Amino acid sequence: MSDEKQVMGLFERYLSLWVGLCIALGIGLGLAAPQAFQTLAKWEYAKVNLVVAILIWVMIYPMMVQIDFASLKEITKKPKGILLTLLVNWLIKPFTMAFLAWLFFIKIYPVYFELPNARDYIAGMILLGVAPCTAMVFVWSTLTKGDSVYTLVQVSINDLIMVFAFAPIAAFLLGVSSVTVPWNTLILSVVLYVVIPLVFGYLTRRFLLADNEQRVEAFTGKIKPYSILGLLGTVVILFGFQANVIVAKPLIIILIAIPLLIQSYGIFIVSYASSYWLKIPHNIAAPASMIGTSNFFELAVAVAISLFGLNSGAALATVVGVLVEVPVMLSLVALANRTRHWFDKE
């Protein structure tokens, strides 16, 4: 076995452990050197942190090199996965998130806790529910051995629909007259997380294919460990940014996390079970279920800050969404990989 495969095997086999250690490291560094993380947090444009953007780019680029663009024409022959993703993302997920937020913060929690900012927390969770993931889905797709071409098409269609559907659905569920979409955040995120790595991946693949197919496989095998390193670096940075909030408000973070966890696992179960029932292949079913489960947190955070303020409960709720996403998604990756035989059997 090559050194690259050994490294990647070690990373993937104990990925949950590495992420747990990086969460602890991020919190520890954030508490020990808060000024350093405050400086890093200022390196942003249009609410997109440039350090996180680079790390996510490192994660995604190896996957983009693997995309065979000649296979795009085959996508129309397998529409079930795309239709399921669109149904879950836009007709189910926003409304179940709104219901769970209302159920916990209006009906259940007030019996035990005094929560003056309850409606702010609800608003933040709704914004998370209306923003399906763009970037990290490529990571989850790769970890579940998903169809990279199909995942690209699913993400691209979701981004296109988000341009038209995000604002009206968010405004309806928030009960406000309108929601101003931060177009600079939306466009910059899509360009950074999809367009740029896709273009570089395409050019790299074309250059390597000019020689032979084996060069592509050798190159992707060599750079694949950097994808996991990018993920771990992102975890350290995100938890470092929020270390003081985690320590200062542990109870409210737990209270917000509970409905978010129920939403995440519930949406995944609905999508995954539907995929099995519809006889969708596992390499399409797993990424399709992941897209509906994870969130476009940059967009949700930006809108929460613009509507309710930087220190609002809504902004805090979107941040909690960021913090729970990686551990939750890794657990779902493990579940999808362990149940692959259910789909292969079919």
N, C-alpha and C positions, 0 to 999 in steps of 0.2 A: 504493500500500500504506500502511495506517495506521501510526502510530508504534508502537502496541502490537504489531502483527504483525511489524514490523521488529525490535523488541527481542526478541520471542519467537523469531523466526527466528535471530537472532544467538546467543541463548542455546542453542537446541537444536542448531544446526549445530556449535558448538564446545564442547558441554557437557563432553566428556571433558577438553578442555584446561582449562576453568574448574575442574573438579573436581580435576585434578592440581595446579593452582595453589593451590586451597583446602587440599588435603592438606599441601602444603609450607608454606603460611601458618599452618595450624593447628599443625603441629609446631614451626615457628619461634616462634610466639607462646607456645606451651606451654613451650618452653625459656627464652624471654626473660622471661616473666611467670608462673612456675608458681603463685605465690600467688593471682593473680587467677583462674586456672582451678580451683585448689583451693577457692576461695570459691564459684565457680559450681557446682562438683561437689556442694557441700553443699546447694544449693537443690533438694532433692528430697523426695519423699514416697512411701513404699512402694517405694523403689528406682527410682522414675520421676523423672528429672531434669526439672524444670519448664521450664527454658530450652529443652531439646531438645523437650519436649512442645509448647511454643508454636510453635517452628519447624516441627515436623511438622504442627501444626494449620494453619499458614499454607500448607503444601504441599497439604494435603488439601481445605481448604475450597473452592477454586475448582472442584475436580472434583465435589464434592458438589452444587454449584449446577447442574451439567450433568445430574444424574440425573433422568430422567423417570419418576416413580413409577407413572405409568399403564402403563408397559411391564413392570412386575413380573409381571403375569399371563401374559406371553408366555414366561417363563423355563421353565415346565414343559414347553413344547414342544421345548426344546433341552437335554435332560438330560446329553448326553455330556460336555460340558465339566466339569460339576460332578462327575460320577462319576469322571472321569479324575483331577481334582484330589484327591478324597478317597482314591482308590486310591494315588496317588503319595505323598501326605502322610502317610498312616497305615499303609500296608502295605508300602511300599518304602523311603522316605527314612530313617526312624529306623534301619532294620536295615543299609542300605548304609553309613550314617555310622558305625555301631558297627563294622562290618567293616573299613572303611578306617582308622579310628583304631587298631584292633587290629593290622592289617597293618603300618602304618608304625611305630607306637611299640613294638610287641612283636617284630616280625619283621625289619623293615628297618633302622630307625634304630640299634638297639643294636649292630649290626655296626660302625658307624662312630662313634657318640657314646655317652657315658655320660649316661643320662637317669634320675636317681633318682625323678623325679616323673612317670614315664610314665603310670601309671594315673590320675593326677589329670588330665592332659591329655586322656586318652581320655574320662574322665567329662564334662569340659566340652564336648567335641565331640559326645558323645551328647546332652547337654541341648540343644545347638543343633539337632541333627537331629530332635528330638521337638517342636520349637516352630516351627510354620509362621508365616509373616509375617502381621501384621494391618494395619499402617499404610502402610508404604512401597509395598505392592502397588498402591495407588491411583496413586502417582507413575509406576510402571513401566507400568501400564495406560494412563495418559494419554499417555505418551511413545510407546507403540506403537499409539495410536489404538484402544484397546480399548473394548469395550462396558462403559460405566460401570455400568449397571444390573446386568449379569451379574457383574461384578467384585464389586459390593457383596454380592450373594447368595452368591457363593463365599466371600468373607471371613467373612460372618455365619455360614454353616454350619460353616466351619472353627473359628471361635471357640466355637460351641456344642459341637462334638465335643471341642475341647481341654479343656473343663471336665471331661469324663468320662474322656478317654483319656490325657491328658498324664501324670498321676501313675502309673497302672499300667504304661504302656509304659516310662517313664523308670526306674521301680523295677526292672522286669524286666531291662532292658539294663544298668543300673548294678550289678545283683546285690545290691541292698539290700532290706530288708524292706518299706520304704515310702518314699515321697517326699511330703513335706508341701508342697502347692501354696500359694505365697504369694498367697492370694486377693485381698488388697488390691492387689498389683501387677497381677494379671490383670484384675481388675474395673476398676481405675483406668485402665489402659492402654486397654481396650476403650471405656470411657466417653469418655476424652480423645480417642482417635484415630478413633473411629467414631461414637459416639452424638452427641456435642456438635457436631462439624462437620456430621454428617448432618442434625440438627435445624435448625441455622442455614442450611445449604444449602437445605433444603426450604422454610423460611420465606422466604428470599431469593427463591427461584424463584417461589414463590406470589405474593409481592408484585410481582415484575417481570411475571409473566404476567397480572396484573390489568390491565396496560396492553396489551402485545402481545408476541409471540414474539421480535421483533427486539431488544427491550430485554434479554432474557436473553442473546442472542448478543453484544450490545455489551458487557454487563457482564462476562461471562466472558472475553471477549477483552481487556478492560482489566485484569483482576486476574490473568490467567494468568501473566504474567511473575513475579509474586510467589511462585508455586509453585516455580519454579526457584531464586529467591533464597532461599527457605526451605530447599531442598535443599543449596545451597552453604553457607549458614550452619550447617546441621547438620553438614556435613563438617568445617568449621573447628572447631566446638566438640568433636566426637568425637575428632578427632586431637589437638586441644589438650589434652584430658583425659589422653590416653595418651602424650604426647610423651616423657616421661621413661622410660616402659616401652619404647617403641620404640627409643630410643637405648641403654638399658641392656641390653636382651635381644634384640638383632636376630636372632641365630641361632635361638633357640627360637621366635620369632615366625614366621620363615621355615619352620621345621620343622612348626609347627602349620598354617600357611597352605597348605602343599602338599596334604595330604589334603582340606582344606576346599575348595580350588579344584577338585580332581578331583571331589569330591562335587557341587559346584554345577553345573559344566559337564555332568557325567554325568546328573544329575537333569533338567536342562533338555533335554538331547538326547533322553532317554527320553520326557519329556512332549511335547516338540515333535514328535518323529517319530510318536508315537502319535496326536497330534492330526491330523497329516497323513493318517495311515493311516485314521483314523476319519472323515475328511472334515469336521472341525470348522472352522468359519469362522475366519479369522485374528484377527478382533477378539475372539474368545473363546479361541482357542488360545494366543495370546501371553500374555495375563494368567494363564491357567490354568497355563502352564508357569512363569511368574514366581512364582506363589504357592508352588509346590513347591520352588523354588530358594532363595528368601530366607527369613530367619529372624526370629522374634519375640525379638530379642536382650534386651529388658528382662526378660522372663520367665526366659530362660536364665541371664542374669547373676545375677538375684535368687536363683534356686534354687541355683546354684553357690556363691554366698556363704553361703547358709544351711546347705548341706550340708557344705561343705569349708573355708569361711573366706575372708575378704577377700583374703588374700595367697596363696591356694592356686593350684596349677597349673590346676585346673578353672576358677577365676574368670578366670585369664589366657587360657585357651583360648576362653572365651566372648567376651572382649574382642577377641581376634584375629578372631573371627567378625564382630564389629561393624566392624572396620577394613577387612576385605576385601570386605564386602558391596557397598558403593556402587560401587567400580570394577568388580567382577564384573558386577553387575546392569546397569551402563551398557553394558558390552561385549555383554551378551545383548540389551539393547534395540536396539543397533545391528544385531546379527545378525538379530533378528526383523524389523526394518524392511527390511533388505536382502533378506530372503527372503519378503516379503509376496506377491510374484507367484506363488510356488509354490502358495499357497492360493487366490489370486484366480483362477488358471488353472483350478482345479477348480470 
